[in-house]
Amino acid sequence: MGQIRAGELGVLRAGVPPETPAVTLRSLLDGLTTRAPGLDVELHELTTAEQVRMLAERTLDVGLVHHPVAADGLRFGAPVDVPLGVLLPRTSPLARGRAVTLASLADLDLVAAPRATAPGWHDHLLAVCRRHGWRPARVRPARNPEFLFGLVLAGGGVAVEPAAVARREPRMAWRPITDAPLAKRTSAAWPDRSAHPAAAMFGQLAAEVLGDAEPAAPAPPATSVPAERPWPVLFDTTG
Protein backbone atom coordinates (compact mmCIF):
# COMPACT_ATOMS: atom_id res chain seq x y z
CA MET A 1 0.00 0.00 0.00
CA GLY A 2 2.89 2.35 0.74
CA GLN A 3 4.32 1.83 -2.74
CA ILE A 4 0.91 2.54 -4.29
CA ARG A 5 0.56 5.77 -2.31
CA ALA A 6 4.07 6.77 -3.44
CA GLY A 7 3.19 6.15 -7.08
CA GLU A 8 5.58 3.22 -7.41
CA LEU A 9 2.86 0.67 -8.15
CA GLY A 10 -0.50 0.74 -9.91
CA VAL A 11 -1.49 2.16 -13.30
CA LEU A 12 -0.64 5.63 -14.66
CA ARG A 13 -2.63 6.84 -17.67
CA ALA A 14 -0.41 9.36 -19.44
CA GLY A 15 -0.78 11.36 -22.66
CA VAL A 16 1.88 12.69 -25.06
CA PRO A 17 1.51 14.89 -28.17
CA PRO A 18 1.31 13.00 -31.48
CA GLU A 19 4.43 14.76 -32.84
CA THR A 20 6.67 13.58 -29.99
CA PRO A 21 9.97 12.38 -31.56
CA ALA A 22 10.81 8.72 -31.13
CA VAL A 23 14.07 9.45 -29.31
CA THR A 24 12.27 11.71 -26.82
CA LEU A 25 9.56 9.11 -26.28
CA ARG A 26 12.17 6.42 -25.65
CA SER A 27 14.00 8.60 -23.12
CA LEU A 28 10.72 9.24 -21.29
CA LEU A 29 9.81 5.56 -21.21
CA ASP A 30 13.28 4.50 -20.09
CA GLY A 31 13.18 7.08 -17.31
CA LEU A 32 9.82 5.81 -16.10
CA THR A 33 11.13 2.25 -16.07
CA THR A 34 14.13 3.32 -13.99
CA ARG A 35 12.24 5.45 -11.47
CA ALA A 36 9.16 3.30 -11.04
CA PRO A 37 9.79 -0.22 -12.39
CA GLY A 38 6.63 -1.54 -10.76
CA LEU A 39 4.34 1.09 -12.30
CA ASP A 40 2.11 0.12 -15.23
CA VAL A 41 2.02 3.05 -17.69
CA GLU A 42 -0.75 3.32 -20.26
CA LEU A 43 0.68 5.80 -22.75
CA HIS A 44 -1.75 7.50 -25.14
CA GLU A 45 -1.05 9.64 -28.19
CA LEU A 46 -3.29 12.70 -27.68
CA THR A 47 -3.46 16.35 -28.66
CA THR A 48 -3.43 19.10 -26.04
CA ALA A 49 -7.18 19.64 -26.36
CA GLU A 50 -7.86 15.91 -25.98
CA GLN A 51 -5.62 15.73 -22.92
CA VAL A 52 -7.26 18.73 -21.22
CA ARG A 53 -10.69 17.21 -21.77
CA MET A 54 -9.66 13.78 -20.49
CA LEU A 55 -7.88 15.24 -17.46
CA ALA A 56 -11.10 17.06 -16.55
CA GLU A 57 -13.07 13.84 -17.04
CA ARG A 58 -10.53 11.91 -14.92
CA THR A 59 -9.95 9.43 -17.75
CA LEU A 60 -6.30 10.55 -17.93
CA ASP A 61 -3.91 11.00 -14.99
CA VAL A 62 -1.21 13.19 -16.51
CA GLY A 63 -0.22 14.55 -19.91
CA LEU A 64 2.17 16.77 -21.87
CA VAL A 65 0.41 19.88 -23.17
CA HIS A 66 1.35 22.86 -25.32
CA HIS A 67 0.77 26.28 -23.75
CA PRO A 68 -1.07 28.52 -23.32
CA VAL A 69 -3.78 26.31 -21.81
CA ALA A 70 -7.04 27.90 -20.69
CA ALA A 71 -8.39 25.35 -18.22
CA ASP A 72 -9.25 25.38 -14.53
CA GLY A 73 -8.42 22.66 -12.06
CA LEU A 74 -5.02 21.73 -13.46
CA ARG A 75 -1.55 21.80 -11.99
CA PHE A 76 1.44 22.22 -14.31
CA GLY A 77 4.98 20.97 -14.09
CA ALA A 78 8.11 22.91 -14.99
CA PRO A 79 7.73 24.30 -18.53
CA VAL A 80 10.27 23.75 -21.31
CA ASP A 81 10.59 26.22 -24.19
CA VAL A 82 11.76 24.82 -27.54
CA PRO A 83 12.94 27.46 -30.06
CA LEU A 84 11.04 27.53 -33.34
CA GLY A 85 12.08 28.47 -36.85
CA VAL A 86 10.72 28.32 -40.38
CA LEU A 87 10.54 24.98 -42.13
CA LEU A 88 10.76 25.32 -45.92
CA PRO A 89 11.99 23.42 -48.99
CA ARG A 90 15.75 23.50 -49.55
CA THR A 91 15.03 24.78 -53.06
CA SER A 92 13.25 27.88 -51.73
CA PRO A 93 15.04 31.22 -52.25
CA LEU A 94 14.48 31.89 -48.54
CA ALA A 95 16.71 28.92 -47.71
CA ARG A 96 19.74 30.73 -49.15
CA GLY A 97 19.98 32.98 -46.11
CA ARG A 98 21.00 32.04 -42.58
CA ALA A 99 17.74 33.35 -41.09
CA VAL A 100 14.36 34.76 -42.11
CA THR A 101 11.92 37.38 -40.91
CA LEU A 102 8.22 36.73 -40.56
CA ALA A 103 7.51 39.65 -42.88
CA SER A 104 9.47 37.86 -45.64
CA LEU A 105 6.81 35.11 -45.57
CA ALA A 106 4.00 37.49 -46.52
CA ASP A 107 3.11 35.68 -49.75
CA LEU A 108 3.11 32.19 -48.24
CA ASP A 109 0.53 30.07 -46.45
CA LEU A 110 1.09 28.66 -42.98
CA VAL A 111 1.07 24.88 -42.58
CA ALA A 112 0.18 24.03 -38.97
CA ALA A 113 -1.72 21.63 -36.76
CA PRO A 114 -5.48 22.28 -36.74
CA ARG A 115 -6.63 24.81 -34.16
CA ALA A 116 -8.74 22.17 -32.43
CA THR A 117 -5.61 20.28 -31.36
CA ALA A 118 -4.21 23.15 -29.23
CA PRO A 119 -6.38 26.31 -29.47
CA GLY A 120 -4.25 28.45 -27.16
CA TRP A 121 -1.01 27.75 -28.99
CA HIS A 122 -2.61 28.10 -32.44
CA ASP A 123 -4.03 31.54 -31.58
CA HIS A 124 -0.75 32.68 -30.04
CA LEU A 125 1.24 31.66 -33.12
CA LEU A 126 -1.06 33.52 -35.49
CA ALA A 127 -1.06 36.61 -33.27
CA VAL A 128 2.75 36.76 -33.28
CA CYS A 129 2.88 36.28 -37.05
CA ARG A 130 0.40 39.10 -37.64
CA ARG A 131 2.21 41.48 -35.29
CA HIS A 132 5.37 41.01 -37.32
CA GLY A 133 3.97 41.50 -40.79
CA TRP A 134 2.87 38.02 -41.83
CA ARG A 135 -0.84 37.48 -42.30
CA PRO A 136 -1.10 34.05 -43.95
CA ALA A 137 -3.79 34.00 -46.60
CA ARG A 138 -4.52 30.43 -45.60
CA VAL A 139 -3.68 28.14 -42.72
CA ARG A 140 -3.38 24.63 -44.11
CA PRO A 141 -4.10 22.03 -41.40
CA ALA A 142 -1.69 19.13 -41.00
CA ARG A 143 -1.84 16.78 -38.02
CA ASN A 144 0.68 14.23 -39.30
CA PRO A 145 4.35 15.26 -39.80
CA GLU A 146 4.54 13.44 -43.13
CA PHE A 147 1.49 15.32 -44.38
CA LEU A 148 3.05 18.57 -43.17
CA PHE A 149 6.23 17.77 -45.13
CA GLY A 150 4.18 17.05 -48.22
CA LEU A 151 2.33 20.36 -48.07
CA VAL A 152 5.52 22.35 -47.53
CA LEU A 153 7.42 20.55 -50.30
CA ALA A 154 4.52 21.14 -52.69
CA GLY A 155 5.31 24.87 -52.47
CA GLY A 156 3.36 27.94 -51.44
CA GLY A 157 3.48 27.24 -47.73
CA VAL A 158 5.90 27.00 -44.81
CA ALA A 159 5.67 25.70 -41.25
CA VAL A 160 6.93 27.05 -37.94
CA GLU A 161 8.52 24.13 -36.11
CA PRO A 162 11.51 23.09 -33.95
CA ALA A 163 14.79 22.40 -35.76
CA ALA A 164 14.51 18.70 -34.93
CA VAL A 165 11.52 18.37 -37.27
CA ALA A 166 13.63 19.35 -40.30
CA ARG A 167 16.09 16.55 -39.59
CA ARG A 168 13.39 14.00 -40.38
CA GLU A 169 13.25 15.07 -44.04
CA PRO A 170 16.47 15.74 -46.03
CA ARG A 171 14.64 17.92 -48.57
CA MET A 172 13.73 20.39 -45.83
CA ALA A 173 15.64 23.41 -44.55
CA TRP A 174 15.17 25.11 -41.17
CA ARG A 175 15.96 28.76 -40.61
CA PRO A 176 15.72 30.74 -37.34
CA ILE A 177 13.45 33.78 -37.15
CA THR A 178 15.31 37.03 -36.52
CA ASP A 179 12.56 39.55 -35.82
CA ALA A 180 10.27 37.54 -33.53
CA PRO A 181 11.89 34.78 -31.48
CA LEU A 182 9.26 32.07 -31.11
CA ALA A 183 9.26 29.11 -28.76
CA LYS A 184 6.77 26.33 -28.10
CA ARG A 185 6.21 25.90 -24.37
CA THR A 186 5.39 22.40 -23.16
CA SER A 187 4.84 21.02 -19.67
CA ALA A 188 3.18 18.19 -17.85
CA ALA A 189 -0.36 18.76 -16.56
CA TRP A 190 -2.44 16.85 -14.06
CA PRO A 191 -5.56 17.43 -11.92
CA ASP A 192 -5.06 19.87 -9.08
CA ARG A 193 -7.06 17.75 -6.66
CA SER A 194 -6.74 14.06 -5.86
CA ALA A 195 -3.90 13.73 -8.35
CA HIS A 196 -2.27 10.42 -9.15
CA PRO A 197 0.69 9.97 -6.78
CA ALA A 198 3.05 9.46 -9.75
CA ALA A 199 1.88 12.55 -11.67
CA ALA A 200 4.48 14.92 -10.22
CA MET A 201 7.25 12.40 -10.86
CA PHE A 202 6.12 12.12 -14.48
CA GLY A 203 6.13 15.91 -14.75
CA GLN A 204 9.65 16.24 -13.39
CA LEU A 205 10.96 13.52 -15.68
CA ALA A 206 9.22 15.04 -18.70
CA ALA A 207 10.85 18.43 -18.00
CA GLU A 208 14.26 16.78 -17.84
CA VAL A 209 13.74 14.88 -21.09
CA LEU A 210 12.22 17.80 -22.99
CA GLY A 211 14.93 20.11 -21.69
CA ASP A 212 17.55 18.09 -23.52
CA ALA A 213 17.73 19.97 -26.83
CA GLU A 214 19.63 17.18 -28.53
CA PRO A 215 18.50 13.84 -27.07
CA ALA A 216 21.10 11.17 -27.41
CA ALA A 217 20.59 8.78 -30.30
CA PRO A 218 19.48 5.28 -29.33
CA ALA A 219 22.36 2.89 -28.89
CA PRO A 220 22.75 0.09 -31.48
CA PRO A 221 20.73 -3.01 -30.55
CA ALA A 222 22.61 -5.32 -28.26
CA THR A 223 23.14 -8.95 -29.15
CA SER A 224 21.42 -10.06 -25.96
CA VAL A 225 17.65 -10.04 -25.57
CA PRO A 226 16.51 -6.72 -24.00
CA ALA A 227 14.75 -6.78 -20.68
CA GLU A 228 10.99 -6.89 -20.92
CA ARG A 229 9.27 -3.67 -19.88
CA PRO A 230 6.89 -4.05 -16.94
CA TRP A 231 4.06 -2.04 -18.52
CA PRO A 232 1.95 -1.86 -21.69
CA VAL A 233 2.17 1.02 -24.16
CA LEU A 234 -1.15 1.96 -25.73
CA PHE A 235 -1.31 4.42 -28.61
CA ASP A 236 -4.70 6.02 -29.14
CA THR A 237 -5.74 9.08 -31.15
CA THR A 238 -9.46 8.84 -30.52
CA GLY A 239 -9.40 9.97 -26.91
FENHUTA-V661495 format. One record per residue. NEAR is the number of other C-alpha atoms within 10 Angstrom. Layout:
near
NEAR
NEAR
//
This chain:
near
9
8
13
15
12
14
21
20
19
17
18
22
20
26
30
20
20
17
13
13
13
11
15
20
15
15
20
19
18
13
17
20
17
10
13
19
16
19
20
20
22
17
21
22
21
25
25
27
19
21
29
27
14
18
23
16
11
14
13
24
24
31
30
27
26
24
19
16
16
9
10
10
10
18
16
18
20
16
23
20
17
18
17
21
25
25
26
25
23
15
13
13
9
18
18
12
8
11
15
20
21
21
16
12
20
17
13
18
20
26
25
21
21
14
14
12
18
21
18
17
20
18
12
12
15
15
13
16
20
14
12
15
14
21
21
19
12
11
19
18
15
17
15
13
16
12
13
21
23
12
19
21
19
11
14
15
24
25
24
23
22
21
19
14
19
20
12
13
13
9
13
19
21
25
23
21
18
13
12
16
13
20
16
18
15
24
20
28
29
28
21
13
9
7
15
22
18
22
23
20
18
26
22
15
21
27
20
16
20
21
16
12
14
11
14
10
11
11
6
6
8
7
6
6
7
8
6
6
13
12
17
11
14
13
15
12
11
9
16
//
